């Protein structure tokens, strides 16, 4: 796992794991479970800021997401979402983003806590939690990923601290 400083510029920050050409597991048997993890030390982030944490590749399914956060807001109003972001969202054949597919409005950043996949997810939103990524790979990226697993600041602000995302994927 790598923890690195991630700077937010124009509402977006990107962990280096997102562009890693070694992040793809390569050829693995269908049904295999594997993990990717990245930690981001963030000095400042505001509502609507997005931190791209991990790449998602074609024919993968996310089976669990765990977010570890220390107290990264300076009061008690910070909440986060975790979902997937497509680089060419809205273009036919490419991934359409859902920034709160896995965790919606969790308060783990307020006092330091852990959030698990499914936190805040209800109703029709459950459809994306079971998604298999079959969309076209984005040829504009170094590693031809389909999209990214991203943390979005939903409310409040992040004023220094570390957020770590551990995701378990299945090859389908």
N, CA, C and O of each residue as an XYZ file, in Angstrom:
688
protein
N       0.839     -1.170      0.000
C       0.000      0.000      0.000
C       0.885      1.233      0.000
O       1.899      1.294      0.695
N       0.488      2.193     -0.777
C       1.231      3.440     -0.808
C       0.373      4.558     -0.238
O      -0.790      4.723     -0.604
N       0.976      5.320      0.667
C       0.324      6.533      1.154
C       1.148      7.692      0.640
O       2.366      7.727      0.818
N       0.493      8.627      0.013
C       1.201      9.771     -0.552
C       0.345     11.014     -0.413
O      -0.874     10.935     -0.264
N       0.994     12.150     -0.464
C       0.277     13.422     -0.430
C      -0.468     13.601     -1.748
O       0.104     13.425     -2.823
N      -1.738     13.949     -1.654
C      -2.552     14.218     -2.835
C      -3.070     15.645     -2.718
O      -3.718     16.003     -1.734
N      -2.783     16.443     -3.717
C      -3.209     17.842     -3.740
C      -4.447     17.984     -4.614
O      -4.510     17.436     -5.714
N      -5.416     18.717     -4.118
C      -6.652     18.977     -4.861
C      -6.456     20.245     -5.685
O      -6.145     21.303     -5.139
N      -6.637     20.137     -6.997
C      -6.555     21.284     -7.895
C      -7.805     21.290     -8.770
O      -8.110     20.288     -9.418
N      -8.519     22.388     -8.796
C      -9.768     22.495     -9.564
C     -10.716     21.342     -9.240
O     -11.274     20.709    -10.137
N     -10.887     21.085     -7.963
C     -11.805     20.080     -7.422
C     -11.393     18.633     -7.668
O     -12.202     17.735     -7.434
N     -10.162     18.364     -8.133
C      -9.757     16.985     -8.426
C      -8.343     16.733     -7.922
O      -7.441     17.552     -8.102
N      -8.172     15.566     -7.279
C      -6.858     15.081     -6.892
C      -6.737     13.639     -7.342
O      -7.735     12.920     -7.373
N      -5.527     13.196     -7.695
C      -5.354     11.829     -8.197
C      -4.157     11.173     -7.534
O      -3.049     11.709     -7.556
N      -4.389     10.000     -6.938
C      -3.327      9.180     -6.361
C      -2.564      8.530     -7.506
O      -3.166      8.193     -8.526
N      -1.250      8.346     -7.363
C      -0.439      7.775     -8.442
C      -0.842      6.345     -8.796
O      -0.562      5.890     -9.905
N      -1.497      5.624     -7.877
C      -1.941      4.253     -8.170
C      -2.934      4.216     -9.325
O      -3.037      3.205    -10.020
N      -3.664      5.304     -9.536
C      -4.663      5.357    -10.603
C      -4.037      5.147    -11.973
O      -4.618      4.473    -12.825
N      -2.858      5.718    -12.192
C      -2.193      5.617    -13.493
C      -1.146      4.512    -13.563
O      -0.453      4.377    -14.572
N      -1.027      3.727    -12.506
C      -0.004      2.690    -12.472
C      -0.227      1.648    -13.563
O      -1.329      1.122    -13.723
N       0.828      1.362    -14.305
C       0.730      0.307    -15.324
C       0.902     -1.060    -14.693
O       0.726     -2.074    -15.367
N       1.239     -1.110    -13.421
C       1.355     -2.383    -12.712
C       0.104     -2.710    -11.912
O       0.036     -3.775    -11.300
N      -0.882     -1.832    -11.899
C      -2.069     -2.031    -11.078
C      -2.958     -3.157    -11.587
O      -3.621     -3.825    -10.793
N      -2.982     -3.377    -12.890
C      -3.797     -4.450    -13.438
C      -3.229     -5.786    -12.982
O      -2.015     -5.994    -12.991
N      -4.104     -6.672    -12.591
C      -3.649     -7.975    -12.115
C      -3.223     -8.873    -13.264
O      -2.651     -9.939    -13.037
N      -3.497     -8.452    -14.504
C      -3.154     -9.306    -15.639
C      -4.122    -10.466    -15.727
O      -5.253    -10.384    -15.248
N      -3.677    -11.536    -16.336
C      -4.542    -12.703    -16.518
C      -4.697    -13.452    -15.202
O      -3.722    -13.974    -14.660
N      -5.914    -13.504    -14.691
C      -6.228    -14.296    -13.507
C      -7.488    -15.089    -13.800
O      -8.278    -14.728    -14.673
N      -7.662    -16.159    -13.068
C      -8.816    -17.027    -13.284
C     -10.111    -16.297    -12.943
O     -10.158    -15.499    -12.007
N     -11.140    -16.574    -13.697
C     -12.448    -16.006    -13.427
C     -12.868    -16.378    -12.011
O     -12.735    -17.530    -11.599
N     -13.372    -15.405    -11.273
C     -13.793    -15.637     -9.901
C     -12.715    -15.349     -8.874
O     -12.993    -15.354     -7.675
N     -11.493    -15.098     -9.313
C     -10.410    -14.789     -8.378
C     -10.697    -13.466     -7.670
O     -11.199    -12.520     -8.277
N     -10.368    -13.413     -6.371
C     -10.526    -12.202     -5.570
C      -9.135    -11.636     -5.292
O      -8.223    -12.377     -4.926
N      -8.976    -10.335     -5.463
C      -7.704     -9.685     -5.168
C      -7.976     -8.304     -4.599
O      -9.099     -7.806     -4.674
N      -6.944     -7.685     -4.028
C      -7.110     -6.417     -3.333
C      -6.190     -5.348     -3.924
O      -5.071     -5.636     -4.349
N      -6.683     -4.120     -3.940
C      -5.865     -2.936     -4.214
C      -6.100     -1.968     -3.062
O      -7.201     -1.888     -2.518
N      -5.044     -1.230     -2.695
C      -5.163     -0.300     -1.576
C      -4.302      0.927     -1.842
O      -3.201      0.819     -2.383
N      -4.810      2.093     -1.456
C      -4.055      3.333     -1.574
C      -4.474      4.274     -0.457
O      -5.645      4.340     -0.084
N      -3.499      4.998      0.068
C      -3.758      5.994      1.102
C      -3.404      7.373      0.594
O      -2.398      7.549     -0.093
N      -4.224      8.350      0.928
C      -3.979      9.721      0.493
C      -3.928     10.638      1.708
O      -4.869     10.690      2.500
N      -2.831     11.350      1.844
C      -2.719     12.389      2.853
C      -3.177     13.686      2.188
O      -2.600     14.135      1.198
N      -4.215     14.266      2.753
C      -4.861     15.421      2.122
C      -4.761     16.605      3.070
O      -5.150     16.513      4.234
N      -4.245     17.703      2.572
C      -4.131     18.893      3.415
C      -5.402     19.728      3.394
O      -5.728     20.392      4.378
N      -6.128     19.697      2.267
C      -7.334     20.510      2.164
C      -8.225     19.989      1.038
O      -7.757     19.737     -0.073
N      -9.502     19.834      1.335
C     -10.496     19.468      0.325
C     -11.842     20.017      0.774
O     -12.147     20.058      1.966
N     -12.635     20.436     -0.192
C     -13.943     21.028      0.097
C     -15.047     20.177     -0.528
O     -14.782     19.249     -1.292
N     -16.283     20.514     -0.188
C     -17.434     19.815     -0.761
C     -17.322     19.798     -2.280
O     -16.948     20.800     -2.889
N     -17.640     18.682     -2.879
C     -17.605     18.425     -4.319
C     -16.207     18.110     -4.856
O     -16.057     17.863     -6.053
N     -15.186     18.113     -4.003
C     -13.857     17.693     -4.457
C     -13.819     16.169     -4.583
O     -14.467     15.456     -3.817
N     -13.048     15.681     -5.563
C     -12.957     14.245     -5.853
C     -11.501     13.813     -5.772
O     -10.617     14.481     -6.308
N     -11.253     12.686     -5.096
C      -9.911     12.115     -5.012
C      -9.948     10.749     -5.673
O     -10.528      9.808     -5.133
N      -9.327     10.640     -6.844
C      -9.254      9.366     -7.558
C      -8.224      8.490     -6.860
O      -7.060      8.873     -6.746
N      -8.645      7.309     -6.387
C      -7.773      6.494     -5.540
C      -7.224      5.244     -6.228
O      -6.030      4.964     -6.124
N      -8.070      4.490     -6.925
C      -7.655      3.203     -7.494
C      -8.223      3.019     -8.896
O      -9.321      3.491     -9.189
N      -7.481      2.337     -9.759
C      -8.011      2.064    -11.100
C      -8.988      0.891    -11.080
O      -8.905      0.002    -10.232
N      -9.909      0.915    -12.033
C     -10.834     -0.209    -12.256
C     -10.637     -0.638    -13.703
O     -10.643      0.192    -14.612
N     -10.462     -1.947    -13.910
C     -10.213     -2.468    -15.244
C     -11.401     -3.288    -15.748
O     -12.274     -3.685    -14.977
N     -11.410     -3.526    -17.038
C     -12.484     -4.263    -17.688
C     -12.620     -5.660    -17.081
O     -11.626     -6.309    -16.754
N     -13.871     -6.107    -16.937
C     -14.244     -7.421    -16.407
C     -13.891     -7.606    -14.944
O     -13.636     -8.723    -14.495
N     -13.877     -6.510    -14.202
C     -13.720     -6.573    -12.754
C     -15.039     -6.187    -12.092
O     -15.845     -5.443    -12.650
N     -15.231     -6.714    -10.891
C     -16.379     -6.360    -10.058
C     -15.823     -6.041     -8.675
O     -15.008     -6.794     -8.142
N     -16.255     -4.945     -8.104
C     -15.833     -4.601     -6.748
C     -16.744     -5.338     -5.782
O     -17.963     -5.167     -5.812
N     -16.144     -6.166     -4.915
C     -16.944     -6.975     -3.994
C     -16.920     -6.438     -2.568
O     -17.752     -6.830     -1.750
N     -15.985     -5.554     -2.257
C     -15.982     -4.906     -0.946
C     -15.098     -3.667     -1.000
O     -14.091     -3.639     -1.707
N     -15.480     -2.658     -0.258
C     -14.702     -1.426     -0.115
C     -14.667     -1.081      1.367
O     -15.695     -1.079      2.045
N     -13.464     -0.789      1.859
C     -13.290     -0.348      3.242
C     -12.517      0.969      3.196
O     -11.487      1.068      2.529
N     -13.016      1.971      3.904
C     -12.341      3.259      3.993
C     -11.920      3.468      5.447
O     -12.733      3.378      6.367
N     -10.634      3.748      5.627
C     -10.082      4.069      6.942
C      -9.751      5.556      6.921
O      -9.037      6.021      6.033
N     -10.262      6.296      7.884
C      -9.991      7.735      7.912
C      -9.658      8.155      9.334
O     -10.300      7.719     10.289
N      -8.647      9.010      9.463
C      -8.469      9.625     10.767
C      -9.352     10.870     10.792
O     -10.072     11.133      9.829
N      -9.307     11.627     11.864
C     -10.156     12.813     11.979
C      -9.640     13.863     11.009
O      -8.712     14.606     11.328
N     -10.237     13.927      9.831
C      -9.723     14.815      8.789
C     -10.528     16.096      8.608
O     -10.154     16.957      7.812
N     -11.630     16.226      9.342
C     -12.320     17.517      9.282
C     -12.102     18.224     10.619
O     -11.799     17.578     11.623
N     -12.253     19.533     10.634
C     -11.968     20.280     11.861
C     -13.217     20.559     12.698
O     -13.159     21.289     13.688
N     -14.318     19.987     12.302
C     -15.539     20.095     13.105
C     -16.323     18.804     12.900
O     -15.708     17.741     12.822
N     -17.610     18.845     12.814
C     -18.383     17.606     12.690
C     -19.343     17.639     11.514
O     -20.459     17.130     11.617
N     -18.932     18.226     10.405
C     -19.846     18.286      9.262
C     -19.339     17.539      8.035
O     -20.041     17.499      7.025
N     -18.162     16.951      8.081
C     -17.593     16.283      6.914
C     -18.241     14.933      6.635
O     -18.391     14.113      7.540
N     -18.620     14.707      5.399
C     -19.110     13.400      4.955
C     -18.489     13.085      3.600
O     -18.129     13.984      2.840
N     -18.370     11.777      3.309
C     -17.782     11.352      2.039
C     -18.673     10.345      1.322
O     -19.505      9.665      1.924
N     -18.463     10.281      0.022
C     -19.052      9.254     -0.831
C     -17.897      8.465     -1.438
O     -16.788      8.982     -1.569
N     -18.157      7.218     -1.807
C     -17.189      6.427     -2.566
C     -17.935      5.775     -3.717
O     -18.957      5.118     -3.521
N     -17.408      5.968     -4.922
C     -18.049      5.396     -6.101
C     -17.061      5.295     -7.239
O     -15.849      5.347     -7.032
N     -17.586      5.150     -8.446
C     -16.723      5.010     -9.618
C     -16.902      6.195    -10.549
O     -17.996      6.736    -10.710
N     -15.774      6.583    -11.163
C     -15.762      7.730    -12.064
C     -15.197      7.266    -13.402
O     -14.130      6.655    -13.451
N     -15.911      7.555    -14.481
C     -15.436      7.228    -15.822
C     -14.738      8.418    -16.445
O     -15.201      9.551    -16.318
N     -13.626      8.167    -17.117
C     -12.868      9.247    -17.745
C     -13.597      9.867    -18.925
O     -13.405     11.043    -19.235
N     -14.435      9.072    -19.584
C     -15.190      9.574    -20.729
C     -16.684      9.402    -20.459
O     -17.445      9.024    -21.350
N     -17.097      9.684    -19.220
C     -18.481      9.527    -18.803
C     -19.406     10.267    -19.759
O     -19.169     11.426    -20.098
N     -20.442      9.597    -20.181
C     -21.411     10.186    -21.094
C     -21.166      9.823    -22.546
O     -22.025     10.067    -23.394
N     -20.003      9.241    -22.852
C     -19.702      8.803    -24.213
C     -20.166      7.362    -24.367
O     -19.858      6.522    -23.522
N     -20.887      7.070    -25.413
C     -21.436      5.734    -25.634
C     -20.351      4.660    -25.550
O     -19.288      4.790    -26.157
N     -20.629      3.603    -24.794
C     -19.707      2.488    -24.666
C     -18.719      2.622    -23.520
O     -18.013      1.670    -23.189
N     -18.666      3.823    -22.902
C     -17.735      4.062    -21.802
C     -18.491      4.151    -20.476
O     -19.711      4.317    -20.451
N     -17.755      4.040    -19.392
C     -18.329      4.028    -18.055
C     -19.032      5.338    -17.730
O     -18.471      6.417    -17.922
N     -20.273      5.239    -17.231
C     -21.017      6.383    -16.726
C     -20.783      6.454    -15.219
O     -21.003      5.473    -14.509
N     -20.346      7.592    -14.739
C     -19.952      7.760    -13.338
C     -21.127      7.638    -12.375
O     -22.254      8.024    -12.685
N     -20.831      7.088    -11.193
C     -21.751      7.085    -10.065
C     -20.881      7.290     -8.831
O     -20.325      6.331     -8.295
N     -20.761      8.530     -8.383
C     -19.787      8.851     -7.340
C     -20.161      8.389     -5.942
O     -19.364      8.540     -5.016
N     -21.362      7.826     -5.764
C     -21.728      7.287     -4.452
C     -22.296      5.872     -4.563
O     -23.220      5.510     -3.834
N     -21.750      5.088     -5.461
C     -22.250      3.729     -5.692
C     -21.994      2.793     -4.515
O     -22.778      1.872     -4.286
N     -20.919      3.007     -3.767
C     -20.527      2.056     -2.724
C     -20.717      2.581     -1.305
O     -21.071      1.819     -0.405
N     -20.488      3.861     -1.102
C     -20.676      4.494      0.210
C     -21.304      5.861     -0.056
O     -20.841      6.606     -0.920
N     -22.363      6.188      0.694
C     -23.084      7.435      0.448
C     -23.243      8.226      1.741
O     -23.973      7.817      2.644
N     -22.559      9.356      1.822
C     -22.745     10.275      2.950
C     -22.227      9.772      4.280
O     -22.826     10.056      5.317
N     -21.121      9.026      4.277
C     -20.613      8.471      5.532
C     -19.839      9.523      6.321
O     -19.207     10.407      5.742
N     -19.896      9.420      7.641
C     -19.282     10.394      8.545
C     -17.932      9.936      9.105
O     -17.451     10.521     10.075
N     -17.317      8.918      8.528
C     -16.068      8.368      9.079
C     -14.943      9.398      9.172
O     -14.016      9.217      9.961
N     -15.003     10.461      8.394
C     -13.953     11.488      8.414
C     -14.090     12.466      9.583
O     -13.190     13.273      9.814
N     -15.195     12.408     10.320
C     -15.438     13.396     11.366
C     -14.601     13.175     12.619
O     -14.085     14.135     13.191
N     -14.460     11.951     13.047
C     -13.721     11.697     14.285
C     -12.720     10.569     14.128
O     -12.089     10.150     15.099
N     -12.576     10.085     12.918
C     -11.691      8.959     12.672
C     -12.457      7.663     12.848
O     -12.836      7.310     13.964
N     -12.688      6.950     11.753
C     -13.475      5.718     11.814
C     -13.271      4.925     10.527
O     -12.471      5.287      9.664
N     -14.019      3.837     10.431
C     -13.981      2.957      9.267
C     -15.368      2.944      8.643
O     -16.372      2.893      9.354
N     -15.426      2.989      7.314
C     -16.692      2.875      6.585
C     -16.609      1.658      5.675
O     -15.556      1.382      5.099
N     -17.704      0.934      5.542
C     -17.757     -0.267      4.710
C     -18.718     -0.075      3.562
O     -19.653      0.723      3.628
N     -18.463     -0.829      2.504
C     -19.336     -0.820      1.341
C     -20.780     -1.049      1.786
O     -21.055     -1.930      2.602
N     -21.680     -0.266      1.254
C     -23.094     -0.368      1.575
C     -23.573      0.707      2.532
O     -24.778      0.899      2.690
N     -22.640      1.419      3.182
C     -23.020      2.471      4.114
C     -23.807      3.562      3.385
O     -23.294      4.192      2.460
N     -25.054      3.780      3.807
C     -25.894      4.820      3.222
C     -26.588      4.432      1.927
O     -27.330      5.240      1.368
N     -26.369      3.219      1.436
C     -26.952      2.789      0.158
C     -28.330      2.175      0.409
O     -28.472      1.251      1.209
N     -29.344      2.703     -0.287
C     -30.709      2.198     -0.142
C     -31.408      2.171     -1.492
O     -30.942      2.771     -2.461
N     -32.512      1.479     -1.541
C     -33.393      1.486     -2.709
C     -32.730      1.112     -4.014
O     -31.939      0.171     -4.073
N     -33.055      1.856     -5.070
C     -32.568      1.570     -6.414
C     -31.055      1.704     -6.524
O     -30.454      1.154     -7.447
N     -30.428      2.429     -5.594
C     -28.971      2.607     -5.624
C     -28.234      1.285     -5.465
O     -27.045      1.201     -5.776
N     -28.907      0.270     -4.994
C     -28.272     -1.031     -4.787
C     -27.849     -1.658     -6.118
O     -26.952     -2.500     -6.130
N     -28.463     -1.276     -7.230
C     -28.105     -1.846     -8.531
C     -26.628     -1.650     -8.874
O     -25.988     -2.587     -9.352
N     -26.076     -0.470     -8.646
C     -24.680     -0.201     -9.006
C     -23.678     -0.842     -8.052
O     -22.511     -1.013     -8.405
N     -24.116     -1.196     -6.859
C     -23.191     -1.799     -5.902
C     -22.748     -3.192     -6.382
O     -21.718     -3.701     -5.939
N     -23.509     -3.795     -7.270
C     -23.226     -5.139     -7.777
C     -22.762     -5.103     -9.234
O     -22.926     -6.086     -9.956
N     -22.198     -4.006     -9.663
C     -21.835     -3.784    -11.061
C     -20.581     -4.544    -11.476
O     -19.595     -4.594    -10.741
N     -20.637     -5.139    -12.675
C     -19.452     -5.678    -13.340
C     -19.053     -4.669    -14.411
O     -19.889     -4.235    -15.203
N     -17.788     -4.301    -14.435
C     -17.302     -3.265    -15.349
C     -16.950     -3.889    -16.700
O     -15.886     -4.487    -16.864
N     -17.857     -3.738    -17.657
C     -17.678     -4.320    -18.991
C     -17.468     -3.247    -20.059
O     -17.329     -3.561    -21.241
N     -17.446     -1.994    -19.645
C     -17.331     -0.879    -20.590
C     -15.972     -0.881    -21.281
O     -15.050     -1.591    -20.881
N     -15.877     -0.072    -22.324
C     -14.618      0.077    -23.059
C     -13.536      0.634    -22.152
O     -13.805      1.459    -21.278
N     -12.309      0.177    -22.367
C     -11.162      0.753    -21.684
C     -10.920      2.148    -22.234
O     -11.128      2.400    -23.421
N     -10.485      3.043    -21.378
C     -10.214      4.422    -21.780
C      -8.799      4.501    -22.342
O      -7.821      4.490    -21.595
N      -8.702      4.579    -23.661
C      -7.388      4.586    -24.310
C      -6.626      5.891    -24.093
O      -5.479      6.020    -24.520
N      -7.264      6.860    -23.427
C      -6.574      8.110    -23.096
C      -5.769      7.993    -21.800
O      -5.133      8.961    -21.383
N      -5.789      6.828    -21.165
C      -5.051      6.624    -19.920
C      -3.825      5.759    -20.177
O      -3.769      5.022    -21.162
N      -2.851      5.853    -19.289
C      -1.615      5.085    -19.432
C      -1.838      3.580    -19.308
O      -1.143      2.786    -19.941
N      -2.817      3.198    -18.486
C      -3.009      1.776    -18.203
C      -4.326      1.208    -18.755
O      -4.709      0.092    -18.405
N      -5.003      1.950    -19.595
C      -6.237      1.491    -20.257
C      -7.302      1.034    -19.264
O      -7.961      0.015    -19.471
N      -7.458      1.787    -18.199
C      -8.488      1.454    -17.204
C      -9.865      1.845    -17.739
O      -9.987      2.636    -18.674
N     -10.895      1.272    -17.122
C     -12.278      1.610    -17.445
C     -12.680      2.875    -16.686
O     -13.401      3.724    -17.210
N     -12.205      2.987    -15.453
C     -12.543      4.130    -14.609
C     -11.718      4.093    -13.344
O     -10.720      3.377    -13.261
N     -12.142      4.874    -12.349
C     -11.445      4.894    -11.068
C     -12.422      4.732     -9.919
O     -13.593      5.099    -10.019
N     -11.921      4.179     -8.832
C     -12.640      4.170     -7.572
C     -12.240      5.463     -6.873
O     -11.054      5.700     -6.646
N     -13.203      6.291     -6.533
C     -12.902      7.632     -6.044
C     -13.659      7.962     -4.764
O     -14.765      7.476     -4.529
N     -13.033      8.801     -3.946
C     -13.654      9.357     -2.741
C     -14.060     10.784     -3.076
O     -13.252     11.560     -3.586
N     -15.306     11.129     -2.792
C     -15.797     12.489     -3.017
C     -16.179     13.102     -1.679
O     -16.802     12.445     -0.845
N     -15.812     14.347     -1.477
C     -16.242     15.066     -0.280
C     -17.666     15.524     -0.547
O     -17.910     16.347     -1.428
N     -18.602     14.983      0.222
C     -20.017     15.287     -0.016
C     -20.424     16.579      0.699
O     -21.139     17.411      0.142
N     -19.962     16.730      1.926
C     -20.321     17.927      2.700
C     -19.158     18.269      3.616
O     -18.311     17.427      3.915
N     -19.134     19.522      4.057
C     -18.075     19.953      4.957
C     -16.757     20.098      4.231
O     -16.722     20.356      3.028
N     -15.667     19.928      4.973
C     -14.340     20.094      4.398
C     -13.362     19.154      5.075
O     -13.561     18.744      6.219
N     -12.305     18.818      4.356
C     -11.200     18.046      4.906
C     -10.061     19.020      5.128
O      -9.675     19.758      4.222
N      -9.528     19.017      6.334
C      -8.506     19.990      6.691
C      -7.240     19.324      7.191
O      -6.622     19.802      8.142
N      -6.854     18.248      6.576
C      -5.610     17.577      6.928
C      -5.857     16.209      7.516
O      -6.614     16.062      8.475
N      -5.219     15.207      6.940
C      -5.343     13.848      7.447
C      -5.188     12.836      6.336
O      -4.914     13.182      5.186
N      -5.367     11.588      6.699
C      -5.176     10.497      5.741
C      -6.450      9.690      5.580
O      -7.115      9.339      6.554
N      -6.774      9.405      4.327
C      -7.872      8.504      3.985
C      -7.253      7.348      3.210
O      -6.529      7.563      2.238
N      -7.537      6.130      3.640
C      -7.050      4.930      2.957
C      -8.238      4.160      2.433
O      -9.215      3.939      3.149
N      -8.150      3.746      1.161
C      -9.200      2.941      0.539
C      -8.620      1.560      0.242
O      -7.605      1.435     -0.443
N      -9.274      0.533      0.764
C      -8.927     -0.856      0.481
C     -10.119     -1.462     -0.264
O     -11.227     -1.511      0.270
N      -9.893     -1.916     -1.480
C     -10.980     -2.480     -2.287
C     -10.641     -3.899     -2.691
O      -9.506     -4.204     -3.057
N     -11.629     -4.750     -2.620
C     -11.496     -6.142     -3.047
C     -12.249     -6.299     -4.363
O     -13.413     -5.914     -4.473
N     -11.585     -6.860     -5.343
C     -12.126     -7.018     -6.690
C     -12.257     -8.499     -7.013
O     -11.508     -9.323     -6.489
N     -13.212     -8.836     -7.876
C     -13.330    -10.183     -8.439
C     -13.127    -10.068     -9.932
O     -13.618     -9.133    -10.566
N     -12.410    -11.012    -10.488
C     -12.261    -11.095    -11.943
C     -13.431    -11.927    -12.453
O     -13.641    -13.048    -11.989
N     -14.189    -11.396    -13.395
C     -15.361    -12.128    -13.893
C     -15.212    -12.470    -15.345
O     -16.103    -13.086    -15.929
